[in-house]
Each structure stands twice: as structure tokens, then as C-alpha cells.
Amino acid sequence: MSAKRDYYEVLGVSKSSNPDEIKSQYRKLALKFHPDKNKSPDAAEHFKEISEAYAVLSDVEKRKIYDTHGHAGVDGKYSTDDIFQGSKANFEDIFGGAGGFESIFESIFGRGGGFRFGGFDFGGSGRSRGSDLVYETALTLEEAFKGKKEEIDLPRLVNCDTCNGSGCAPGTSVRTCSVCNGQGQTRVSRSSGFSTFVTVQPCNTCRGQGKIIERPCSKCKGSGKQKATKKFSFEIPPGVEDGEYRIPGEGESVQNGVNGDLIVRIRVQPHDKFKRDGADVFYDANISMIDAALGKNILVETLEGQEKLEVESGSQPNTIVKLKGKGLPRQSGRGRGDEYVRLVINIPTKIDKHQRKLLEELKDSFSRS
């Protein structure tokens, strides 16, 4: 699983940026990461990432949904095809029409299927896509440190086991609509003077499907779907942070299409001893003013248990001591963060006469030295 980065961060713009600023920044990044110009191995992935970000932020409706609900709002409402098709005009404006769009994208996504734009198949199978499913889970900091295997009962719509998703009663099949010839659309022409106006509208006979089910399946009532629960397990990697993670193909299925994805929303709960910043953790160690003055070896908490820490003599309040490599695993997989221990020096609020006398003698000795 990998978390999607914030679209504004990807393009290097702020949420207050206007459409012209977003367009200008995308144009610069597109030229920078074009694989014909940039031969680094990750250039193509960067190009895909910035293009997806621009497709959303350049569209008024999609940007509004993203600003309100984040990636889950966009992914839950639009497929990849929908995201790019809706922004076709914006890409044409930058790359000089469909031909320009085709030339700059073709080398990255190829012609292997998907929705076609200017003769180019934009990354997909060209088939309809099932809806994404969303699963939310909360982890303790210790679980985020170690990673966790999550086992869930995943409710989903699957193909009806009686009709295999066709929607037809056993032994029957769909027939092509004779009104629209399977197109799902009808054209109505109307002449006015020397002009002819053509209106394209969904076919009323087949309700825009292009096919007609004469005998619906009695179990699914012709929908081709039934509710089911699937036991599903997945690994949450060590060091995971708050965010949305996508597991491809584990969403709802569609007839003759591709499955949607499972979006896992993870929230790491606050801890009563540690504060977290990425892979680093922060911990407060309480010591007496005497120990701070004289120095002492103390035990402090880490995510793996207690660790010995040397408090040097003369340590001042809020001194920070680093325990290298005692933080969480980095999401990049490269090493671990650190633990930063802050020394909180406790000064007594009440002292008896004997203690006061000793402190005053200590004070006098400092003033004479």
C-alpha cells in the first residue's frame, strides 16, 4: 500500500492558487518530467502523479470535492477514466489539441486500452469500473511501529451466482435493442429553415443500455448483483502514518468490467507518553534537580521497552537527548527515525526546615566559590 500525496503538494501550489497559476505550474512540471527530456527512472511516475493532480485541480467540480473530502471524495465518485476525460479540454489547452496530448502521453501510458482521447488510450482497460470501497481503522502507536495484519469482513456487491452477472434468467440471454441498434442513444433531427438540429439522447426503450433483458433473473431482479461478505486480510506495514492507502481490485465488481479498489483509511491514535512527528518520537523524562546537577543514569521508555540514558552533570531544563534509531520505521523502508528525550527537571514546591537549611548552605558555597 502507498499513500497518495496531497495534490497541491504534488504541483507545488497552495489551496488559494487560481486556475492560471495551477496551469502554469503544471506546464513547467510536465516539461521537466517528460520522459523524452528526463531520463531518470522515476520520471514517468512523477509525470503520472502531476497529471492526475492537475486533472483534479483544473476541474472546478472535482477540485471542490477534493478540498472538502480529500482523495476519498474524488476516488469514491470518479474512476481514473472519469478524472481525465472530464479534464480533456484543460489538457488540450496546454498541449495544443488532441494531437499534442497524444504525443506527450503516449510514450508513458501506451495504447493498451482505456478511454480514448485523440486516438490515445489513457491508462486503463477501456471497460467499466466498479465502485471503490472504503474501510477505516484506528491503530495504536505500538501497532503502527510493528505493523499489523488486518482481517476484515468486507461487504461488497458481487456477480449474482444464479445468472453469473448477466441479469438474465437461466437459459435466456440479453438481446440487442432494435431501436438504438445497441448504441444506447437515439438521434432526433429537427429542421429549421436551412439548418438541421440533431439531438442525441439516451434510448428510452433500453434506458441507455443498448441491450434488453426480456426475462430478468428472479434472484437479483435483473441487476446482475447480489450482496456478499468476503473475508479479506492485508498487511499494514511498519511505520504507517495517517492517510489513505489503496489496495487495487478489491472493490465492487461490474459485469464485463474491472473491479474497483479498496481504500483503507488509517488513523494512528494519540499516545499518552509519546508524541510523533513522522518517523521520530518525543518523550519527556522527569528528573530531580539534584540528579540534573550531579548527573545520573536513568531508564526511559521507548517503543521497544526501557532504555538506559546518561544524564550528564549540570544538565539544564529542557535539554534534548537523542536516542538514535529508536523511532518508527521510515515509510520509504530506509532505516528508522530517532527518539528525542526532553529532560523535565522537577523543582519541589514544598520543603521542610532541614531541606531549606541544606539548600541555603549550598547556595552560600556557590557564592563563595
N, C-alpha and C positions, 0 to 999 in steps of 0.2 A: 504494500500500500504506500502511496505517496501523497502528501498533502498538496493541494493546489495553492499556488501563491496568489496573493491579492492582485487583482487585475491592475489597479492603479500603481502598485509597486512594480509590476512587470513592465509597464510602459514608462515608469518614472515620472508620473504626473500626479497631481493632487485631486481630491474629490471636487474641488472648486474649479478645475480646469474646464474651459469651454471647448466645444467641438473642434474648433480650428486648432487649438493648442494640442488636443489629442491627436488629430490627424497629422499635424506637423511632426510630433514626436514619433508616431508610428512610422511615418515615411523614413525618418532618419534611422530608426532601428531596423526596418525592413531592408534598407540598403546595406546596413552594417552586417546583418546576419544572413544575407542572401548567400546560399551555398556556392553560387558561381563566383562570388567575391571572397567569401570567408571559408577557408578550407579546414577550419578546426572541426574536430569530430562531433562537437555538440552544437554546431551552428544550426543544423536543421531543426533540432529540438527547440532551440531558442526561437527560431522563426515561427514554428507552430504555436509556441506559447504566446508570443506577442501578437500573432494574427488572431488567435482566439480572444485575447484580451481586447483587441481593437474591434472585433466583430460585435462584442457585447457593449463596449463603452461608446461606440459610434452610433448605436441604435437607441433612440430615446426611451422606448418601452423597456427594452432589456436592461438598459442602464438603471432605470428607476427600480426595477425588480431586484437587480443586484445590490443597489445601495440599501435596499430595505432588508433583503433576506440573504444576501451573500451568494456563494456558489450553489447552495442547496436550492435557492429560489429559481435560479436560472436553469440548473441541471434538471430540476423537477418539472419544469414547464417546457423546456426545449430539448430536442435531440441535437446532436452535432450538425446534422443537415439543416435543421431549422435555424440554428445560430448563424451559420454562414450564408444561407440563402437569403435571410432577412436583411443582411448587410451587403448584398451583392452590389447595389448602387454605390455604396461607400468605397468598396474596393475598386470598382470600375473608375471612379473619380480619381483615385490615386494612381492606378496602373494603366490608365488610358484605354478603357473599354475592356470587353471580354477577352480580346486577344492578348492584351497586356497582362491581364490577370492570369490567363492560361500560361503564358510563358514564364512568369515568375513563380508560380506554384507547381507547375507540372513536374519539375525536377525533384521536388520534395515528396509529394503525395502520390505521384504516378497516375495511371489510368485504370486502377484495379477495381473500379466500381464506386458507388456512392452517388450523390446527386451531381448532376452535370451542370457546369456553368461555363459557357463559351467553349463547349467541347471537352471540358476538363472534368474528371471525376474527382470530387473533393472528398478525400479520406473517409470512406465508409463503404457499405456493401450495396447501396442503392435500394435496399429493402426497407420496409417499415420497421420501426424500432419500438420495443416495449418500454413501458414507463420505468423510471428508476424507483427503487425502494429506499427508504431512509431508516436507519437503525441508530439509536442514541444509547451511549453507555458512559458511565462515570467510573473513573479509576482512582485508586489511592495513589499517592506519590510512590509508595513502595512497589505497586503493581506497574506503574509507568517505568520505574527503574529496572525491574526484572523482565518486563514484557509479560504477556498473558495470552493464553489460548481461550478464546471466547466461543462458547457453544450456545446457539440460539435456535428457537423455533421460528422460522421465517414464514409469515403468511404471504401468500402470493396467488396470483391467478395463473393457472396452467391450462394447457390444451385439454379439452374435455376428453375423458378416456373412452367415451362411447362413440363419438364421431371423429376422434383424433384431431379436433380443432376445426373441422370443416364447417360445423354448424348444421350439417345435413343429417337427416335420419339415416340409419344404416341401410345400405343398398341403394341410396339415391345420391345425386350429386348436384352441384350448382349448374345453372345454365347461364349463358351469356345473355345479357339484356338486349332484346331486339330493338328497343327504342334508341339506345345510345351506342349500340354495337360494342358494348364492353368498355366504352370510354369513360363512363360515369358523368359525362357532361352532354348537354344539348345546346345547340345554337339556334337562336331565334333572330331572323333577319327582318328588318323593317326599312322600307324605302321612304325617303322624304325628298322630293324634288330629284336632283341629280345625285344625291348621296344615299348610301345604304349603310345602316347601322346594324351591327351584329352584336348580340348579347349572348355571352356564354354563362350558363347556369347549371347547377347540379341537376342530374336527371331525377325527375320526380318518381319514375317507375321503380328504379333500383336504389333510390336515395343516395346517388352518387357513388355506389359501389361497383357498378359495371356488371355485376352478377346478381342473380336472383336465386334464393333458396326456396324451392317450392314446398318441400316438406322439412320443416325445422326439426332438429334433434330434440326429443322430448326431455332429455336430461338438462341440457344447457339452454333450451328455448331458442336455439339458433345463434347464440353468441359465440359458440366455439370455445368457451372458457368455463372453468369451474374453480371454486376456491379450494385451496390445499395448504398444508403446512409442511414445510421442508426443514428437516434438521440440518443445520449448517454450522460448520466450525471454521474459524480462521485465526491466524496468529497476529496478535498486536505486538509489534516489535519493541524491544527495549529502548527507552529514551523517548517514547512517543510524547508529543505535545498536543495541546488543544487544537482541534481543527477538524476538517472533513477529509475523509480518505475514501477512495473509490475502489471497489472490487468489481472488475468488468464481468458482465454476463450473468450476474446473479440477481438481476431484477426480474420484472414481469416479461413473459414471452408473448409474441404475437404470431398469428398464422402466417407462414411463409416469410417471416421476418427474423430479426435478431433480438436477443434478449436485451433488456435494459441493464443498468448497473445497480449494485448495492452501494449506497453511500453511508459510510459509518461516521457518525458524529461523536467525537471523543472529547470529554471534559475531564481534566485532571483536578481532583478536589484539593482545596487548600489543606495544608498540613499544620498541625499545632506546634511543631518545633522548627520546621524548615521553611524557608521561602525560596522560590525557584525563579531563575532567570535563564531560560534556555536550558543548556546542559549544566549550568552552575547552580549550586545551592548555598544558602546563607544560614548561619546558625549562631545564636547568642549563647556565650558561656559566661555564667555568673561566677565571679571570684571575689574574695575579700580584699580589702585594701592592703592588708598585711601580706597576702600572697602576691599581690601585684608588686609590692615594694621589695619583697625578699626573693620572688621567683619560686616556681613550683611546677612539678609535673602533674597534670590533671587529665582526666578522661573526658572526652567529648563524644557526643553522638554523631554517627554517620549513617548513611543509608545501609551500611553493611554491619552495623554494630558499633561498639565503642572503640575509640582510637586514642592513643596517648598523645598528648600535646604539651610541649615545654613552654611554660610561661616564663619569659625572661625577667630578671630582677629589674625593677624600675619601669615596668610596663604601664603605659598611660591609659586612661579611659578611652574606649572605642578603638583600641589598637586592633588591626585586622591581621590575622594569621592565615596563610593559605595552606590547605591540605591538598597537594597536587593529585589530580586523578581520582578524587573522592566524590565527584559529582555524578551526573547521569551519563549514560552512553549518548554520544552525539548521533543525531538522526542521519548524518552523512555516513555513519559507520566508521568514522576515523577517530578512535580514541574516546576519552571521556572528559567531562568538564571537571571543575575543581570545587572544593568546598571552602568557603570563606568563613572563618570563625571570628566573631567580634567579641572582644573582652569587655564585659559589662562589670564594672567594679562597684561592689556594694559598700556603701558607707552607712554605718549603723545610725539609726535615728535616736536611739536611747543608749546612754552609757552610765555605768554606776560611778561612784566616787573613786574607787580604786583604778578603774579604767581611765577616768579623766586625769588622775594624777600621773599615770604612766604616759599618757599622750602628751601632757604638758612637759614632762621631763624629756620626752623625745623631741618635742618642739624646741626646748631650750638647748638641747645638744646640737640640733641643726643650726641654730642661730649662732652658737659659739664656734662652729666648725668653719 
